[in-house]
């Protein structure tokens, strides 16, 4: 699932709903936060967004790959914990 650093709350909720569906089906999900232009100067904002997403799935998913910055992308992988509904 790919999204930008300045994603709105509603748009983020929609995408995270889809992520939750994929996790419930037993899939791994790679989330990618893309930096554009001057956003590169504020890399910590991407890590804060990643931490917010991870905290939201704390009871339903396990972080398989910690957030990793590579060029203009911050990526991490979640997988279902097996305790889904």
Buried (B, 14 or more C-beta within 10 A) or exposed (E): BEBBBEBEEEEBEEBBEEBBEBBEEEEBBEBBBBBEEEBEEEBEBBBEBBEEBBEBBEEBBBBEEEBEBEEEEBBBBBBBEEEEE
